[in-house]
Amino acid sequence: MARLRHYTEFLFLALLLAALVGLFSVQSDHFWSLVTLQTITNRIPSLALTALGMTFVLVAGGIDLSVGSVSAVAGAVFGWCLADRGLPAALAVATAIGAALACGLINGVLVNALRMPSFIVTLGLLEGARGVAYLVTDSQTKYLGEKLVLLQATPFAGLSVAFLLTVTLMLVAQFVLTRTVFGRHTVAVGTNEEAARLVGISPARVRLIVFALSGALAGLAGLCHVARLGAADPNAGSGLELSAIAAAVIGGTSLMGGRGSMLATFVGVLIIATLEAGLAHLGVSEPLKRVITGTVIIVAVGAEATRARLTARRLQRAIDR
């Protein structure tokens, strides 16, 4: 029954994405084209990678508001390694992702040690990590040229290496969440932490790992952003955390934990990217585009909240019987 529900929800998302594509194709003569498709797919790696990490955290019952700033830290560290230290690109990449991973571990350690809501802890790191990005870059954009040109190469059907890597990682993440012991433990912790503890699962260990994954994926997202722009910008990733949460929620991930799908989150990313691209093709002004996108996000969150309440009521009625 649960599997059928998941298939139904995924089908609804696919139909919604198809409806958006159809609507914008009718409204704009130039939307339905290979160029538009390539543009959308090659611009989404940063958001998609961040949303995958966010999904892990949300399923475990937490939230990570620091991912936008962490992605900026990764870009800043990469730029510092190349421009200021003259390190090889491969070592700079490893250092940048290591810095982002460290940020994720800090989140996990603090959430476990302080026993505070992840909302508060990651909100603090959102500000702290952004400050680190400014310090590392001296508050200046570092122009790096084509140091990460490999990520922007288009070896297959005009799709970038960054996009193909993102799809691969999405499939791996889906396998981890649905077919591994760790994935089952993550769902269990998000569903009922106390019950998970009673059956021998360590919620602290699960939280540490999901926050580390979120940090590392945000770091890779930051490098994809650097590759696309050819520069390390300390302001990069601003607002990325909200878009990542929106993509996950549109994909059906529960804000209360215990429920989520990497594949559905990826479709949620495509829906957001298609909406933004379609509105741009229609010449909608940036302020109005933000209003429309924000409205879609609110509707998605409201629908998820309503679904959670209805599920809780059905469960309570079943218990009362």
N, C-alpha and C positions, 0 to 999 in steps of 0.2 A: 504493500500500500504506500509506504513512504517513498519507494523507488518510483512508483507511478506518479506520485505528486511531484517529485523532482523533475521527471521527464516532462510533465505538463507545464511546470513553471519555466523550464528551459525553452520549450516550444513557444510559450507566450513571449519570452524575451526575443527569440529569433524572429517571430512575426512582427514584434514591435520594431526591431531593427529594419526589417524588410519594408515595413510601412513608412518609416522615416526616409529610407532611400527612395521609395516610390514617390512620396510627397514632394521631396526636394527635386527629384528628377522631373516631375511635372511642372513645378514652379520655376525651375531654372533650366535653360537649354544646355548649359555646360556642366551640370552637376554629374550626370550619368556619363562618366568617361573614365578611361584607364588612368589618366593623369590624376583625376580626383581621388580614385581608389588608392593609387600609389602614395599620394600626398597624405591621405588619412592614415594609412597603415604605417608609413615611415615617420609620422609625428607622434605616435602613441607609445613607443617603448618606455619612455620615462614614467608616464602615468600608469601604464600596465604593470610594470615591474613593482612600482610602489604599491599599487592596489593588491598585488599578489601577497606582498608582505603584510599589508594591512588586514587581508582576509585571514591569514594565520592568527594574528593577534585578536581579531574580533571573534573568531570561532572559539578561542581559548577564554573568552569573556573579558578581554581587555580592550584598550584602544591606544593608538600611538599617534599623538599629535605632532611629534617631532620630525616626521619623515621628510618634510619639505626642507627643513633646516639641515638635516643630516645629509641629504643629497647635495646641498650647497657646500657642506664641509668636504665631501668627497671631491667635488669639482675644484674647490679651493686648494686642497692638499695636492691634487694632481697637478694643478697649475704651478704651485710652489715648487714641487719636485722637479718639474721640467724647466720652468723659467728661472728660478732662483738657484737651484742646486744642480741643474744639468744632468739629472739622473736619466737612465734609459727609460723609454716609454713603458716597457713591461714592468719594471720596478716601481715606476710612478703609479701604474694602475693598481698593483698589489698594495702599495702603501695607502692609496686613496680608499680602496675597499676595506682595508684593515682599519682605517680610521672610522669609517661608517659602522663597521662591525663592532668596534669598541663603544661607539655611541649606543648601539642597540643593547650591548651587554650592560652598560651603565643603567639604562632604563630597567632592564630585567632585575639587576641586583638591587636597585633602589626600591622598586615595587615590592620585591620579596622582603628586603630588610626593614623597610619603613612600614610595611603593611598599609600603604596608602593607595587610594584609587589611582590606576594608571593614568587617568585623565589629568590628575594634578602633577604627577611626576613627569610625564611627557610634555606637558605644557611648560614646565620649567626648562626642560632640555630644548624645547622649541626656541626659547629665547637664548639659552646658553650656547647652543650649537650655532645659531645665527651669529652670535658675537664672535665665536671662534672663526667662522668663515670670514668675517670682516678683518679680524686680526691677522689671519694667515695671508690675506690678499692686500693688506694695508688699505682696505676699503676701496680697492680699484679693480676694474675688470682686467684680467690678464689675457691678452690675445695670443693664442697658441698656434694658429694656422691649422694645418691638417695633421696634427699629431695622432689623432684617433681616426684617421681616414678609413681604416678597415671597417669600423662600425657603420659607416655611411655608404660603403660599397654596395652595389645592387647586383648580386650575382645571379639572381633568379627572378624572372618576370618583373623586374623593376623593384623588387622588394629588398629592403636594406638588410645587411647582416644583423643590425640591432633588432629589427623586427623578427627575423627568423630565430635569433637567440631568445627573444622574449617568448615566442610561441613554444620553443623547446622547453624553456624553464616553466612555462605555464603547465605543460603536460606533465613534467616531472613533479611540480607542486601538487597537481591534481592526484597523481599516483600516490604521493606521500600522504596526502590528507585522507584518501579513501581506501588505500590498500596496505598501509603499514601500521605497525603497533603504535608508533608515535602519533600518527594521524588519529587513531581511535582514542588515544589518551588525550589529545588536544580537544576533541569533541566532548569527551567525558568531563574534562575540567570545566569547559564552558557551559555544559548542561547543568552539572551539579558538582561543585568543587568538593563539598563535604563527602558526598557519596563516592567520588573518585578517590579521595584520600582513604576512605574506609576499605576500599578494595585493593589498596597498595600502590596507587598512582601518586607520584609526587607532583602536586600542582606547581611548586616552586621551580622544579626542573623544567616542566613544560613551559612556564612563563618565561624563564630565562632563554630557552631555545627559540621560542616564537619571536621574542623581542630582538634576539640576535639575528634571526632570519630577516626580520623587518628592516633592521639597520643595514645589513649587507645588501639587500635588494634595493633599498633607497640609495645606497652608495653607487651601485651599478646604474641606477636610473640617473644619478648625477653625472656619471661619465657619458651616458648616452646624450644628455643635454649638452655637455661640453663638445662632443663629437659633432652634433648638429649645428652648433653655433660657432665652433672653432675658438671658443673663449671660455675662461673660467670666471663666472660672474657671482660675487658674493650675495647678490639678490635673487639668484636662481632658486626655483622651487617654492617661491612664495605662494601660499594657498594650495600647494600640491596635496597637503594632507586632507583638505576638505574634498577635493576632487576624487582622491583615492577612496575615502569613506563613501562618497556618493556612488562610485562605480561598484563597490562591494555591496552596498545596500540595494542598488538597482538590480544587481545580480542575485538578490535573495539572501545575502548573508545577514544573520540576525545581529542586531546591536546588543542583544542580551546574551549572546554567546551560544555555542553548541550547534550552530547550523551555518553552513556555507559551502560554496563550490568555486574552485579556481576557474573552471571553464565558464561558469555563469558570470563571475566577476570580469573575465576577459570580454564577454559579450557586453557587460555593462560599460566597460571602457569604450568599446566600439560605438555604443549608443551615444555616449557623451561626445565622442570625437565626431560622429556623423552629425549630431545636432549642431555642434559648433561650426563645422564646415558648411552645413546647409544654410545656416543663418548668415554666414559670411557671404555665400554665393548670392543670397537674396538681398544683400546690401544692408542688412540690419545693423544699426549703429552699435558700438561697443556697449554703451550703457544698457540699451534695450536687450542686447544679447545676454548680458549678465542677469537681467531680470528674468528672462525666459528660462535660462539654464538653472537659475536658482529656484524658480517655481517647479521645474521638473524634479529637482533634487528633493524639495519639500514634499511633493506628492509621493515620491518613492519612499521617503522615510516615513511618511504618514501611513502609506499602505503597509509597510513592514510592521509598524507599531500596531496597526489594526489587526493584522494577521496574528501577531504575538498575543494580543488580548483574546482573540477568538479561540486560539489554541489553548490558552490557559483556562478559559471558561469550559471548553469541551473536556479538558483533563479533569477539572474540578467536578464537573457533572458525573464523569465516569467514576471518580473516587467516591462521590456521595452515594452512588448506586451500590 
